[in-house]
Amino acid sequence: MGDEKLMGGLIIRTLGQLQFEQDGNLISDQLPIKGRALLVYLAVNGQAQSREVLAGLLWSEMPDESARTNLRVTLSKLRKVVGSSLDISREMVGLAGGVWADVA
C-alpha cells in the first residue's frame, strides 16, 4: 500500500529513523517520547491494549496510580496531535482505521 492512499491518516515509519506523519506533515517532534513508544507498540501489536497493560509497560518503575496518571496525560497529548487515529475508551487504547505502519 502506498502512502498516497493514506492522506489524512497516520503513518508510522520505524525502519531507519523513527518518523510519524499526519496529513502529509511530519509530527514526530510534536509527540512525547512515551507517546511515540505507545504508538509503535500499538502498531506492532496490531490490537487494542488495556490501559493497565500500557501503563505498566511504559511506567513500570512507578506506582500503579502514577503510571495510570502518566498514561492519561500522554493520551491527552497524543489526542491533540493524532486525534482520530487513536481509539481510546475507559479501558482500552488502540489505533483506529487509516493508520499505516511499516512494521505491520
N, C-alpha and C positions, 0 to 999 in steps of 0.2 A: 504494500500500500504506500503510495507516495504522499509526502507531506501536503501537497496541494489539495488533497481530499479532506484535510483536517482544518481548513481555515475556520477559525473561531474556536477550535479545540485546543487542548493542552498537549504539547509534545514534550516527551521526556527522553533526553539522549544521555545514555550512561557510557557508551563506548567512546573512548577518548576523553575529552573534557566534559564533565557533567554540565548539562545545559537544560534549561526549561524555557519553553516558548509558548506564548499565549497570543492568539490573534495575530500571528506573524511577528511578534515582538519578543526579544529576549527578556525574560523576567527573573533570571537566576539571582541577580543582586537584590531583588525585592523580597526574596523568600528567606525566612530564618533558617539557619543551619539544620536544626532539628526538623523543620518543616520539609526541607529538601529530602532528608533521610526518610521521613514518613511517606512522602510521595513515591520515592523509589521503592520502598518496602511494599507499599500497596500495589505498585505496578508489577513488581517481581512476583508477589504472592498471587495476584490475579483475582482476589476476592476480598470482600469487606472483612474487617477485623473488629473485634470488640475494643472498646475504649480501654478496658482493663489491660488487655494484652499490649496495646500500643503504649500506654503509659508505662507499663513495666519494662517494655523493650527499650524505650528511649530515655527513661529516667530511673533505671534500676538501682542507682545509688541513693535514691531519695525515698522517704516515707511515702506510702501509697497516696495519702491526701495531697501531698506536694506534687507528686507525679501527675495526678489527675488534674490539678490546677494548671500545671505547666502545659498539659495536653490541651486543655480548654483555651488557654492563651494562644498557643501555637495554631490551633484550628481556627481561631478568630482571625489571626493574621493571614493564614492561608486563604480563608474565605474572601478576604478583601482583595486578594491578588488573582486567584484562580476561580473564584466564585462557583459557577455551575459545574465545574469539573470535579467537584467533591460531592459525595453523597453522605451527609452527616445526620445521624439520628442520636437519640439519647444514649443508645447502647452500642451502635456500630459506626464505623467510618470506612468508606470505600471510594473508589474512583467511579465517576459517572461515565456514561457513554461519551464518545467523542475524544477520548484520551488515547494517545498512541505512545508507546514506549518501544525503544529498540531492543529491549530485553524480553519483550513478550513473545 
